[in-house]
Amino acid sequence: VQLQASGGGLVQAGGSLRLSCTASLRAFSWYAVGWFRQAPGKEREFIAALGYDFAATFYADSVKGRFTISRDNAKDTVYLQMNSLKPEDTAVYYCAASRGHFADSSTYTTWGQGTQVTVSS
């Protein structure tokens, strides 16, 4: 397993969760990292990304201002802090890694298993 996501669960609307994704990739610090989500019956959505150099981030409009992506290269871990959660945030969340441009979702070729996030109203 190269990416292992965790931290999902059930939370009430307005609450917070922090997802973690631990990598076992060689030279992980040179990868861009991203989070995607997929709700039942919907297409996968690219919601957040962080470049390998920490200098640039991407957020989808649907999560901007509420979610924060971060990484700790010493721990080979990526985080997604999710605040002010809404029922429409309910989805399976996936972490992924890219050797290409951080904001190009098509460059993410290494994936973790998903973790379920359910937000109740």
N, C-alpha and C positions, 0 to 999 in steps of 0.2 A: 504494500500500500504506500503510495507516494504522498497523498494528501488525506488527512483525517480530520473531518469536521465534527464539532461537538457544540453543545450549549443550547440547542433548541429546546422547546417546551411549550407549555401553555401559560399564557399571560393575559391579564385583563387589558382592555383598551386603555391607553395612557401610560401603560407600564413600560418597562425596559428589559432587554435581554442583551447579553454579549455572547456572540458566537466566536468560537476559536477554530483555527485550522492549522494543524501541525504538519509540517512537511518533512519528508525524508528524501528530498531531492538533493543531489550533489550541487554545490554552488548555488544554493537557494537564494542567496542575497543578490544574485544577478537576474533573478526572475521578477517580472511584474506580477502582481497578484490581484485577483478580482473576486467579487462575489456576484452570483447570479441567483435568481429564484424562479420557481415555476409553481404557479397555482393550478389547481385542477381545471382542466379544460382550456387553459391559456398557454400561450407560447412562453418559452423561457425568456426572462428579462435580465438584462445586464444592468446591475444597480450600482456597483461601486468598484473602483480600481485604484491601485497605487503603484507608481513606478518604482523600479528597483532602487532609484536614488532618493526616494522619499520626497522628491521635489514637486511632483505633480500628482493630482488626484482627479478622479472622475466620479460624478454622482448623477444618477438618473434624477430627473425632475421629481419623480414620485417619492424619493427618499431624501432629497437635498434638505439640509437643515435639521434633519432628525437622525440620520445615520452617520457614523464616522468609521472610516477604515483606517487601520494602523497595522504596523508590523514590528516585530522584535526579531531581528535577524540572529541575535545571540541564542534565541530559543527556537529559531526556524518556525515561527508562528505568526499567523495573520489573525487579526481580530476584526469583528464588525460590531460596534456598539450601536444598538438600536434603541432609540428613545421615542417617547410619544407614539407608541405603537397603535396602529389602527387595525380594525378587522380585515381590511383589504391588504394588509401585510401578510396575511396567512398564506403560507406557501412552504414548499421544500426549498431550502437554501443550500447552495453549492459553492464551494470555493474552487478556484482554479488558478493555474499559473501559466505564464506566457514568457517566451523569449523574444517576443516582438513588441510592438507598440502597446503600451498599457491601456490605451483607450479604444483599441480595435478589438472588439469582442471575438472576431474570427481567429485571432492569434492564440487564443487560450486552448491549449491542446492537452494539458494535464489537469485531471479533475479528481476531486474528492467525492466520496459518497455524500448524499444529501443529509441534512438534518431538518426535521420538521419544526416549523414555528406556527403556532396557532394562537390567534388573538381573539379573545371573546369580547363581545359587546356588552 
